[in-house]
Amino acid sequence: MIDFNTFCTLYEDAKACDSEVKYVMERGWQEWMSEIADTDKIADVLRRIYTMANEGFAAVVRQYKNMRQMCQLLGIPYSTAQKWSLGKQKPASYLLMLMVYATVNYDKMQK
């Protein structure tokens, strides 16, 4: 599990970087990486953070089987997620960041 402070740094770095490849390659060895044995999985986590940070809600939804599953696991009302998905509303930036954090860490707990 990536601690929240480390994740916040990774997330903000991802939003500021103009290239996924550059973002992944520029990360030096960090403490949280010790928990993941495979360097390909570390790169995958970083790519997922970059994609979700830069592409937003739609990229978060793609990490799940469907939007209903995402809503159930993250405790988001389905009607709210539908509004976000249709572009009628946008999730607040802090909510999007928390959804990405939960998604990255949920996936790591499942493996």
N, C-alpha and C positions, 0 to 999 in steps of 0.2 A: 504494500500500500504506500502510495506517495503521500507524505505529510502535506498538509494544506499550505504551509508557507512555501515549501519547495514548489508545489504545484502552481501557486500564484506567480512565482518568478518565471516558471516554464511557460505559463499561459501568456503573460505579458510579453515575454520575449518572442513568443510565436506570433502574437498580433503585430509586433513591431518589425518582424523579419519579412522580407519581400520574396523569399524562396524557401520552399519546404526542404529542398536538398541542403541549402546553406544552413537552415535552422538545425537540422539533424546533425550535420557534420561539425557545427561549431560547438556543440555541447561537449564539454570535457567530462571526464569521469566524475560522477557525483555519488554521494553516499546512498541515495535511494536505488541506484543501479545495482548495488550489491545483492539486493533481494531477487534479482532476475538473472538467472544463470546464462541465458542465451543472448548474445549481443544483437541478434536479429530481432528478438522480442523488445529489446530496449529501443531500437530504431523504430519498431512498429508503434510503440507507445508514444514516442515523440512525433511520429507522422500523424497519429490520430489526434494528439493534442493540437498540432499545427492546423490540421484540416478543420476540426471543430471550432477552434478559436477564430479562424478566418472565414469559414463558410456559414457559421451560425447554426440556427435551430435545425434546418434541414439535414445538416451533417450529423447532428446529435441523433436525430430520428433514425438515420441510416445505420446506426450502431446496434439497433435493436431489431427484433423480428418484425415488429410493426409499431405504429404509434401507440396503439392501445397497451402493448406490453411496456413501452417506455413510460407511459402515464402511470400505470400500475406500480412499477418499480420505483419511480421517482416521486410518487404521490402528487401528481399534477392532474387537475380535473381535465377530462378528455375534451370538454367543450372549449376550454382555454387553449389547449394544444391545437385544436382545429382552427381556432382564430389565428394563432401564430402561423400555422401551416398555410393558411389561405392568404396570409399577408394583411389581414384585417387589423391585427395588432402585432406588436413585437414584444418578445420577452425583455424585461429589463436586463441590462448588461450584467449585473451581479447575479441574476438568476441563470443566465446563460452560462456564466463561468461556473456556478455551482452544479449545473447539469453536466457540464463537461467533466468536472472533478468527480462527481458521483459515477458517471459513465466509465471513465478510465479506471477508477478503483473497483467498481462492480465487476468489470471484465477481469481484472487481475485476481479477484477473489474467486471467480468461477473456474479458473484454470489451475 
